[in-house]
Amino acid sequence: MILSHDVTGSGPAVVLLHSSVCDRRMWDVQWRRLVDAGYRVVRCDFRGFGDSPLADGPYSDAGDVLALIDHLGIASAALVGSSYGGRIALTVAALRPAAVTSLALLAPAVPGHQPGEALRAFGAREDALIEAGDIEAAVELNVETWLGPEAGPQARESVRRMQRRAFDVQADATVGPEREEVDLSGIAAPTLVVGGAHDVPELREVAAGLPARLPNARHLELPWAGHLPSVERPEETAALVLEFLRETAAAR
């Protein structure tokens, strides 16, 4: 199956990979700015999100992304990943280094990371609300957990809408994606790791520690951000990503 996706523009390819709280709509602003700046931009919905249906058997999100870029005839691309999308971007880069020109990772998850107490408590609370049939409360739990204090009403409503869509699509899920263990040390692509000062402390530490595991990475923490900077301040995040892409292109 080819993931549901949008593709437009011309020039160097950029692939946008969404958070597991959202879907490809989280990139609306960045999508337009990147296309206007002269990039060929792809954004997709992972299985069970947005317009991509559930899987009926074992699958790999990273494998789906690789299948999509092959389908589109893209030999190499910059990957921009938010949270879970960052984890998938890292996995893609580890599996096929030659296909990735650069990585911009926004509050990324990391392959192999085991959740700590705070994340386990969040997951247990979310599961309890879903099992009780209180989907609205589960949605609000995600909105309050993942957005920083400066996120405005538009950002909150956007996350609310996308998270509700994910819960609805995944209500009948019987299988989940494979958890691939990969070696990150072979990723040579220039990498920007962005953290949020208002993110869950455990995830701030993940972002801050990731450059020690990658040979060509740097870390930046945004003082205003929670876990989803591209939704909280979309224009500012678009400018940050564009600056990074231009820097890495000039260095090649």
N, C-alpha and C positions, 0 to 999 in steps of 0.2 A: 504494500500500500504506500502511495505517495502522500505525505502529509498535506493537509490543507494549507495553502500558502498564498502570499502575494509576492510578485516580483515586478519591478519596474526600474527605469533609469538605465544609464549606460556608463561605462567606466569600470574602475576596480570594484570587485564584488564585496559586499558587506552582508553578513547573515546575522539577524537579530533573534536571540533565543530567550524566551520569556520565563518568568518566575512561575512556580507551581501555585501561586495565589492568583495568577492572572492568565492571560492568553495573549495572542499576538497584538491585540488592541492596545496593550500597554505601551507600544512603541509608536503610537500615532504621530506625535510631534517629531520624534527623532527620525522616523520614516521620511517625513516631508523634508526635513532639513538635510538629510543625507542625499536624497534624490536631487534636491536643488543644488547641492555642492558638487555634483558630478559623479555620484556612485551608482552602481547597479545594486539595488537593495532587495534583499529577500527577508521575509519574516514568515514564520510558520507557527502552527499550533501543534504541540505534542499530542500524542494519542490521549483521548479523554479530556481534551481541553478545546474550547472554542468550537471550531467546525470539524475537528478531526475526531472520528468515531473511536469507540473503545476497541481494543484488540481482543481477539478470540483465542489467542495463544501466546506463547512466550515472544517477547520482542525486546529491542534495545532502542532507547531514545537516541543515543549517539549513532547507532546504525541507521535509524530513520533519517537523521540529519545528513549523514553521508550519502544515503540513497537519494535524497532530495537534491543535493548539490550535483551529484552525478547525473541525475535526470535533467537538470537545468544546464548541463555542459559546463559547469564551473570547475576549473582546474585548481584554483586557490582563492581564498577569501579571508577577509578579516572577520573575526567572530566577536560579537558583542552579546554577553550573557548576563542576565540578572538572576541572582540567587540560584535556584535549581538550574536555570539556563546557563549559569556560569560553570556549574559542575559538568553539564553536558558539553560545553565548549572545551573545557579542559580534557575531557575524555576523548572528544574528536581529535584534539591536537596531539594527544598521546598516541592514539591509534593510527593517525595519518599526518605526521608532522609536516610533510610537504604541501598539504592542502591548506595550511593555516599561515597567513602572512603576519597576523598580529592578533592579540587578544585584549579586549577591554572587558573587565569582569567587575560587575557592580554588586557589592555585598555577596560574593559568590559562596555557594556550597562547594565542598571539595570531595572528590571520590575517596571513599574509605573512611570518612569522618564518622565517628560514633557520637550520637547526640548526648549532651550532658544533662544534668538534672533539670535545668530550666526548659530545655527543648522537650524533654520527655514529659514534663508536667504540662506543657502546652499541648502536646499530642494527646495526652490522656484526657484533658479537658475537652478538646475538640471532638474526640471519639465519643465521649459521654454525651455531649450535646447532640451529635448526629444520631446516636443510638436511641436517644430520647425523642427523636423527631423534631428537635428544635433547631432547624436549619438556619433560621434567621439569627439566632444567638450564636451559632457557629460562625456565620459570616461576620458578625460584629466582633467576635473574638479575634478573627484574622485582621480585620481593619484596625483594631486598637493595638494589636501586637506588632504589626509590620510597618505601620506608618509612623513617622516621627511627629513631634508635637506641632511643627510648623505646617504640616500638610493641611491644605484647605478643603472646603466642602467638595469641590470638583474632584480632587484626588481621592477623597474618601468614597464618593459615590462611584467613581470609576472602578476602584478595587472591589467595592461591594458588588457591583454588577458582574465583574469577571469571576469573582470567587463563587458567587451564587451559580453562575453558569457551570463552573467546574463541578460543584457539588451535584448539580442536576444531571450532568452528563455521566458522572462517575457513580451514580447511585446503584447501577447494576453491574459494576465492574467485578470480574472474577479473577483477573490476572493483573499484575503490575509489571513495570519494566524490570529488566534484569539489572542488578547492581554490579557494574563492571569494575574490577580492581585493575588499575593501570599505574604505570610508572611515569610520574610527572617530570622526572629529572631529564628526560629526553626532549622536553618542549623547549625549543630554542627561540620561538617567535617572541618579538618584543611584547611585553605584557604590562598593562596598567591594572592594578588591583585597587578598587575603590571601596572604602568602608564608610559606614555612617556612625557618627558619634552617638546617636540615639538608638542604634541597633541593639539587639540582645547582646549582652557582654560576650557571651561565648562566640557569637558570630563576628563581633568586632575582632576578637583574637584570631579567628580563622583567617580573616582578611589580612590582618597585620602580619601574620606568620607565613603567609603563602609565598612572598618573594624569597624567603630563605630556601624554598624547595624548587624554585625555578631559576635558571641561570641568567635570565634577561628580563627581570621584572622589577617594578617599583610600586610602592604603596602610597595612596593618598587617602586621608580621612576627611570627609565633608562634615563640618561642624553643625550643619543644619539638618542632616539627613537621618532618617531611620533606615529601614531595610530596603526601601524601594525608591531610590533617588530619581529614577527616570519618570516616575509618576508624581512624586512630590514637587519637584522643580524641573519640569520637562525641558524647558528652553535652556536652562543652565546646564543640564546634563547633556543635551544635544551639543552644546558648544564645547563641553569638556571632551566628549567622544570625538568630535570633529578635529579638535586641536591635536589629540593623540594620534589620530589616523594620519594627519598631515605631517606630524613630526616623524612618524615611522616611515612614511613614504619618502620623505626627504633624506632619511638616513640610509635608504637602500641604494 
